[in-house]
Amino acid sequence: MIEDDLRAAFARHEELTPPTGPLRAAIDRAVVRRRRRRLRLRLAGTAMAVVAAALAGFTAIAPRQPETANLIGAPASPTPTGALNVLMLGVDTAGPDGSRRADSVLLVHVPADRSRLYLVALPRDLLVSIPGQGTDKLNKSFASGTTSAKTDLAAGYDATRQVVSQLTGVRIDAGAVLTYGAARQLTDAVGGVRVCLPTRIRSHHTLRAYPAGCQQLDGAAAVDVLRQRFNMPDGSLDRDRNAERYAAGLLRRIHEQGVLTNPALLSKLATQAGSGLAVDTGDTTLPTLAQVVGKAAAVEPVALGLPVRYVEKQPYGFSFDPALAPGFLDALRTDRLGDWMAAHPDQVVGLR
């Protein structure tokens, strides 16, 4: 009896029930929009990863994610006319406490005339002032941005960006962070990178030997080389130089393939960059930044090392070379690195 009463009640109110067709259509449209937006963000992040990796080798991430879907078309913001400074960070796997350190810190200077790119390696063991922690090594500034046991890449980038900006006296216009895992995937996605090593390297981690000279490295080999600092003449400084050599090789590879104007390749890379990436386009947009970098990347980049000297007392590390660093930093701030390079050719890192 109760069942019959319920059926009768539902029958009386059935005509008041709204049709399900429009509701289902609205849900479908929302799903499609969400999928499209997710794809736009993924492609934007991947394109910046290509730019970042081309500039910094095995680094980069950013707190602000580009929202534009116009990756190939005209820039969506005014093209900057002055010099640009892009910060690239390469980070290894997290330690036992979940924190990370920046194994590679590379400042990419794009001059106002867009004549070429200048790759400036900042030693990870450079002694700097870290807010709230006093004097410590530059690579620890990344962990200082962590607010919990789990390192947040964007927070680490932002903390390092502030330290580098204060250290050099230049504004950081954009940047990125790339983990070794993402670097390996990206290297394989572009078919490997040609790197020219000045001396033989014996891997401390895999025991694999890499001969002196130019060679094509796949993702695993590239990451292996980039991690090496033991048993090398200048230790971590040699690792910084090899990062610059790798960056130059990757930059050449990307330029040869026309990656920044190849939607098919961008789509392929979008599925391989993984989650070990974050990018920051600053006040500009991804297409505009890609256009600026692409123009400067048409010429072989110049790799320079920040002039430093070793501090032979605790805390051990590097400090600015009092004879060379002031002039170098002044040239960086005033966009005259070309003049400084010509006056100090021994400070240029050989890339070939």
Backbone torsions as a table, in degrees:
resi	resn	phi	psi	omega
1	MET	NA	-43.3	179.8
2	ILE	-63.0	-41.0	179.5
3	GLU	-61.4	-40.6	179.0
4	ASP	-65.0	-39.7	178.8
5	ASP	-63.8	-41.5	179.3
6	LEU	-63.9	-43.4	178.5
7	ARG	-60.1	-40.9	-179.9
8	ALA	-65.6	-39.3	179.9
9	ALA	-64.9	-43.9	178.3
10	PHE	-63.2	-37.5	-179.1
11	ALA	-65.2	-40.3	-179.4
12	ARG	-65.1	-33.1	-175.7
13	HIS	-98.9	-0.7	-176.1
14	GLU	-60.3	-37.6	-177.8
15	GLU	-70.0	-17.3	178.1
16	LEU	-84.1	-10.9	-178.9
17	THR	-71.8	128.2	-179.7
18	PRO	-66.5	149.4	179.3
19	PRO	-64.2	143.3	-177.8
20	THR	-84.4	-17.7	-176.7
21	GLY	-56.2	-54.9	-179.8
22	PRO	-60.0	-37.2	179.9
23	LEU	-64.6	-44.9	178.3
24	ARG	-63.1	-38.7	179.3
25	ALA	-64.1	-39.7	179.1
26	ALA	-65.0	-40.7	178.4
27	ILE	-63.0	-43.3	179.5
28	ASP	-61.2	-42.4	179.8
29	ARG	-63.8	-39.8	179.4
30	ALA	-64.1	-41.1	178.8
31	VAL	-62.9	-43.5	179.9
32	VAL	-63.0	-44.5	179.8
33	ARG	-61.2	-42.2	-178.8
34	ARG	-64.9	-42.0	179.1
35	ARG	-63.8	-40.7	179.9
36	ARG	-65.3	-42.5	179.9
37	ARG	-64.1	-41.2	178.7
38	ARG	-61.2	-39.6	179.6
39	LEU	-67.5	-40.8	179.1
40	ARG	-60.7	-45.7	-179.1
41	LEU	-64.5	-39.5	-179.2
42	ARG	-66.1	-42.5	179.0
43	LEU	-66.5	-40.0	179.4
44	ALA	-62.5	-44.5	178.8
45	GLY	-62.8	-38.4	-179.6
46	THR	-66.5	-43.4	179.5
47	ALA	-61.3	-40.9	178.1
48	MET	-67.2	-32.9	177.2
49	ALA	-61.9	-40.0	178.7
50	VAL	-63.3	-46.1	178.2
51	VAL	-61.8	-46.2	-177.7
52	ALA	-62.3	-48.5	-178.5
53	ALA	-66.1	-35.9	178.4
54	ALA	-62.8	-31.5	-178.5
55	LEU	-88.2	-41.1	-171.4
56	ALA	-115.5	4.7	177.6
57	GLY	77.8	-93.4	-171.4
58	PHE	-116.4	32.0	177.5
59	THR	-115.3	167.2	127.6
60	ALA	136.3	148.0	-179.5
61	ILE	-162.5	161.8	-179.2
62	ALA	-147.8	150.7	-178.3
63	PRO	-72.0	-19.2	-179.7
64	ARG	-113.8	124.0	-177.0
65	GLN	-94.8	127.7	178.8
66	PRO	-63.0	139.0	-176.8
67	GLU	-106.5	-7.4	-176.7
68	THR	-74.5	147.0	177.0
69	ALA	-102.2	-3.2	-176.3
70	ASN	-85.7	78.1	-174.5
71	LEU	-79.7	-31.6	-172.3
72	ILE	-107.5	-26.2	-173.7
73	GLY	-76.0	-160.2	-177.2
74	ALA	-66.8	149.0	179.7
75	PRO	-58.9	145.1	-179.0
76	ALA	-95.2	5.6	178.6
77	SER	-144.8	159.3	179.0
78	PRO	-58.1	139.0	179.9
79	THR	-74.3	123.3	179.2
80	PRO	-63.0	142.8	-176.6
81	THR	-106.1	-18.9	-179.2
82	GLY	-89.6	-175.5	177.7
83	ALA	-68.8	150.7	178.5
84	LEU	-124.8	147.7	175.9
85	ASN	-126.1	122.4	-176.0
86	VAL	-116.0	126.5	-177.9
87	LEU	-97.9	124.5	179.7
88	MET	-117.1	129.6	-179.0
89	LEU	-122.0	133.8	175.1
90	GLY	-111.5	125.2	-176.4
91	VAL	-121.3	146.3	179.7
92	ASP	-91.9	-172.9	178.5
93	THR	-66.2	155.3	-178.8
94	ALA	-68.1	148.5	178.3
95	GLY	-77.9	-176.8	-178.9
96	PRO	-57.0	-31.2	-179.7
97	ASP	-89.7	5.1	178.4
98	GLY	87.9	-4.2	-177.5
99	SER	-86.6	157.6	178.1
100	ARG	-123.9	158.5	172.7
101	ARG	-128.1	154.2	-179.5
102	ALA	-84.6	104.6	179.7
103	ASP	-73.5	-25.4	179.2
104	SER	-132.8	130.2	177.3
105	VAL	-127.6	111.1	-175.2
106	LEU	-126.4	124.8	176.3
107	LEU	-101.4	120.2	-179.6
108	VAL	-101.2	116.5	179.9
109	HIS	-98.8	121.7	176.9
110	VAL	-106.9	106.6	-175.8
111	PRO	-66.1	160.6	-177.9
112	ALA	-61.8	-30.4	-179.6
113	ASP	-84.4	-0.7	177.4
114	ARG	55.1	31.6	-175.7
115	SER	-73.4	-30.7	179.2
116	ARG	-173.8	177.7	176.2
117	LEU	-106.2	140.4	175.2
118	TYR	-110.6	120.7	179.3
119	LEU	-99.0	115.6	-176.4
120	VAL	-114.6	109.7	179.3
121	ALA	-82.4	128.0	175.2
122	LEU	-103.7	118.8	-177.0
123	PRO	-55.0	132.6	179.2
124	ARG	-64.3	-23.8	-179.8
125	ASP	-96.3	15.8	176.8
126	LEU	-68.2	129.1	-179.4
127	LEU	-78.7	122.2	-175.7
128	VAL	-135.4	169.3	175.8
129	SER	-92.8	118.6	179.7
130	ILE	-107.1	121.5	-178.2
131	PRO	-50.5	126.1	177.5
132	GLY	82.4	-5.0	-176.9
133	GLN	-128.5	-3.7	-179.1
134	GLY	76.3	-149.8	-178.6
135	THR	-86.0	129.3	178.7
136	ASP	-158.0	-179.6	-178.7
137	LYS	-75.7	147.4	-176.4
138	LEU	-56.8	-38.0	-176.4
139	ASN	-64.4	-21.2	179.4
140	LYS	-79.3	-12.6	178.6
141	SER	-64.1	-28.0	179.2
142	PHE	-64.2	-45.5	179.9
143	ALA	-68.3	-24.5	-179.1
144	SER	-67.0	-18.1	178.2
145	GLY	-83.3	-6.0	-178.3
146	THR	-75.1	134.9	179.4
147	THR	-107.1	-3.7	178.2
148	SER	-147.7	-177.6	-179.0
149	ALA	-64.4	-25.8	-180.0
150	LYS	-95.0	120.2	-177.8
151	THR	-68.1	132.8	175.2
152	ASP	-100.4	122.1	-174.9
153	LEU	-60.6	-41.9	-178.6
154	ALA	-64.7	-41.6	179.2
155	ALA	-65.7	-40.4	177.6
156	GLY	-63.4	-41.4	177.6
157	TYR	-61.3	-47.0	-176.0
158	ASP	-62.8	-40.1	178.8
159	ALA	-64.9	-42.8	179.0
160	THR	-67.8	-38.3	178.6
161	ARG	-57.7	-44.4	-179.5
162	GLN	-64.1	-41.5	-179.7
163	VAL	-65.6	-44.6	-178.6
164	VAL	-65.9	-40.0	179.2
165	SER	-62.7	-43.0	178.4
166	GLN	-67.6	-37.6	-177.9
167	LEU	-65.9	-44.6	-174.7
168	THR	-93.4	-22.3	-177.6
169	GLY	80.3	15.7	178.2
170	VAL	-116.2	153.3	176.0
171	ARG	-77.5	136.2	175.1
172	ILE	-92.5	114.0	-173.4
173	ASP	-87.4	-26.1	-178.9
174	ALA	-163.3	174.2	179.7
175	GLY	179.9	-177.0	-179.2
176	ALA	-165.8	162.6	174.9
177	VAL	-132.8	135.8	-179.4
178	LEU	-134.2	128.8	176.1
179	THR	-79.8	165.4	179.6
180	TYR	-63.6	-36.0	178.8
181	GLY	-61.6	-45.0	178.7
182	ALA	-66.6	-36.6	178.6
183	ALA	-63.2	-41.4	178.5
184	ARG	-61.0	-45.6	-179.2
185	GLN	-65.5	-40.4	-178.8
186	LEU	-68.2	-39.2	178.5
187	THR	-62.0	-44.9	178.3
188	ASP	-65.2	-34.1	-177.9
189	ALA	-65.3	-29.3	179.4
190	VAL	-96.3	8.5	175.7
191	GLY	84.8	21.1	179.8
192	GLY	91.3	165.2	-176.2
193	VAL	-132.0	136.2	177.9
194	ARG	-86.5	121.5	-178.7
195	VAL	-124.7	136.0	-179.2
196	CYS	-107.6	112.6	-177.6
197	LEU	-98.4	133.0	-179.1
198	PRO	-74.5	-26.6	-179.7
199	THR	-139.4	162.6	178.5
200	ARG	-67.5	142.0	178.4
201	ILE	-120.8	130.2	173.4
202	ARG	-109.7	115.0	-174.5
203	SER	-63.6	128.2	176.0
204	HIS	-73.1	-21.7	-174.5
205	HIS	-96.2	-40.2	-175.8
206	THR	-114.2	-9.0	-177.2
207	LEU	67.8	8.6	177.4
208	ARG	-75.1	143.2	179.8
209	ALA	-104.5	136.2	177.3
210	TYR	-118.2	116.0	-175.4
211	PRO	-70.9	160.0	173.9
212	ALA	-66.7	147.4	-179.3
213	GLY	114.3	-178.0	-176.5
214	CYS	-87.5	138.0	-178.5
215	GLN	-154.1	152.3	178.5
216	GLN	-88.9	123.3	-178.0
217	LEU	-110.5	133.2	172.3
218	ASP	-83.5	-176.3	-174.8
219	GLY	-60.1	-46.0	-178.5
220	ALA	-64.5	-42.8	-179.7
221	ALA	-67.3	-40.1	-180.0
222	ALA	-61.2	-46.4	179.4
223	VAL	-64.7	-38.6	178.4
224	ASP	-60.3	-46.2	179.2
225	VAL	-64.0	-42.4	-176.0
226	LEU	-66.6	-21.3	-178.1
227	ARG	-86.9	-11.4	-170.6
228	GLN	-78.8	129.9	171.4
229	ARG	-142.2	-19.0	177.7
230	PHE	-76.9	150.2	178.6
231	ASN	59.6	27.1	176.7
232	MET	-116.1	144.7	-173.4
233	PRO	-50.7	-46.2	-177.6
234	ASP	-110.9	19.5	174.1
235	GLY	55.8	-124.8	-175.5
236	SER	-66.2	-24.6	177.0
237	LEU	-67.3	-36.9	176.0
238	ASP	-66.7	-34.7	176.6
239	ARG	-64.1	-40.4	177.2
240	ASP	-60.8	-41.9	-179.7
241	ARG	-65.7	-38.6	178.0
242	ASN	-68.0	-31.4	175.2
243	ALA	-64.2	-39.4	177.6
244	GLU	-66.5	-40.0	178.2
245	ARG	-63.6	-42.0	177.9
246	TYR	-64.7	-42.4	179.5
247	ALA	-58.8	-43.8	179.7
248	ALA	-64.2	-41.0	179.2
249	GLY	-65.5	-41.9	178.3
250	LEU	-66.8	-37.3	177.6
251	LEU	-61.7	-43.6	177.4
252	ARG	-62.3	-42.9	-178.6
253	ARG	-62.2	-44.5	-179.3
254	ILE	-67.6	-38.8	178.9
255	HIS	-65.8	-40.7	179.3
256	GLU	-62.5	-37.7	-177.4
257	GLN	-85.1	-9.1	-179.4
258	GLY	63.2	39.4	-173.8
259	VAL	-58.5	-40.4	-174.5
260	LEU	-68.4	-13.6	178.1
261	THR	-121.1	20.2	-178.1
262	ASN	-117.6	95.5	-177.1
263	PRO	-59.9	-36.1	-178.9
264	ALA	-63.6	-44.3	-180.0
265	LEU	-69.5	-37.3	176.3
266	LEU	-60.0	-42.0	179.4
267	SER	-63.9	-39.2	178.4
268	LYS	-64.5	-44.7	-179.5
269	LEU	-66.2	-29.3	-179.2
270	ALA	-59.3	-30.9	-178.6
271	THR	-87.4	-6.6	-173.8
272	GLN	-117.4	-14.6	-177.4
273	ALA	-68.6	-28.3	177.3
274	GLY	73.5	-166.2	-175.1
275	SER	-97.0	0.2	-178.4
276	GLY	-85.1	40.3	-174.4
277	LEU	-143.5	141.2	169.8
278	ALA	-146.8	146.5	-175.7
279	VAL	-133.2	155.3	178.4
280	ASP	-135.1	113.0	178.8
281	THR	-94.0	4.0	175.4
282	GLY	63.8	-135.1	-176.9
283	ASP	-86.5	-2.7	-178.5
284	THR	-108.0	-171.3	179.0
285	THR	-113.7	164.7	-179.2
286	LEU	-58.9	-47.9	179.6
287	PRO	-59.9	-39.5	179.7
288	THR	-66.2	-44.5	179.1
289	LEU	-63.2	-42.2	178.8
290	ALA	-62.0	-38.7	179.7
291	GLN	-64.6	-43.9	-179.2
292	VAL	-65.4	-48.1	-178.9
293	VAL	-65.3	-40.2	-179.6
294	GLY	-60.3	-38.7	179.2
295	LYS	-65.8	-44.5	-179.3
296	ALA	-71.3	-26.5	-176.8
297	ALA	-77.9	-4.3	-180.0
298	ALA	-69.6	-16.6	-180.0
299	VAL	-112.6	147.3	178.9
300	GLU	-54.2	128.4	-179.3
301	PRO	-70.6	164.4	175.6
302	VAL	-114.1	130.6	179.1
303	ALA	-105.9	129.1	-179.6
304	LEU	-128.3	149.0	174.8
305	GLY	-104.9	136.8	175.4
306	LEU	-60.9	124.5	-178.0
307	PRO	-64.0	116.4	-178.2
308	VAL	-135.0	169.9	172.9
309	ARG	-139.8	153.6	-176.4
310	TYR	-79.4	138.0	177.9
311	VAL	-95.1	114.2	-174.4
312	GLU	-92.8	39.5	173.1
313	LYS	-154.4	159.2	-178.3
314	GLN	-68.4	142.8	-6.0
315	PRO	-74.7	129.8	-177.7
316	TYR	-68.1	146.3	-179.3
317	GLY	161.2	-152.6	-179.6
318	PHE	-120.8	151.3	173.0
319	SER	-130.4	167.9	178.9
320	PHE	-60.3	140.8	172.0
321	ASP	-73.2	115.3	-175.2
322	PRO	-63.1	-22.1	-178.4
323	ALA	-84.9	-37.2	-172.9
324	LEU	-108.2	-33.0	-173.1
325	ALA	-61.4	-43.1	-179.1
326	PRO	-57.9	-43.6	179.1
327	GLY	-67.0	-38.0	179.3
328	PHE	-63.9	-47.9	-178.5
329	LEU	-65.3	-36.1	176.8
330	ASP	-64.3	-40.1	177.9
331	ALA	-65.8	-37.0	177.7
332	LEU	-65.2	-44.5	-178.2
333	ARG	-68.1	-32.8	-176.0
334	THR	-100.6	9.7	176.8
335	ASP	61.3	47.3	179.0
336	ARG	-127.8	34.2	-178.6
337	LEU	-63.5	-29.8	178.0
338	GLY	-61.3	-43.3	178.7
339	ASP	-65.7	-41.7	-178.7
340	TRP	-65.8	-40.0	178.5
341	MET	-61.2	-42.7	-179.9
342	ALA	-64.6	-32.3	-179.8
343	ALA	-82.6	-18.4	-178.1
344	HIS	-134.2	65.1	-176.7
345	PRO	-62.4	-22.8	-179.6
346	ASP	-72.5	-10.2	179.5
347	GLN	-92.3	-1.3	179.9
348	VAL	-86.0	132.8	-180.0
349	VAL	-85.1	128.4	179.1
350	GLY	-69.2	128.4	-177.3
351	LEU	-103.4	-17.5	-176.6
352	ARG	-123.9	NA	NA
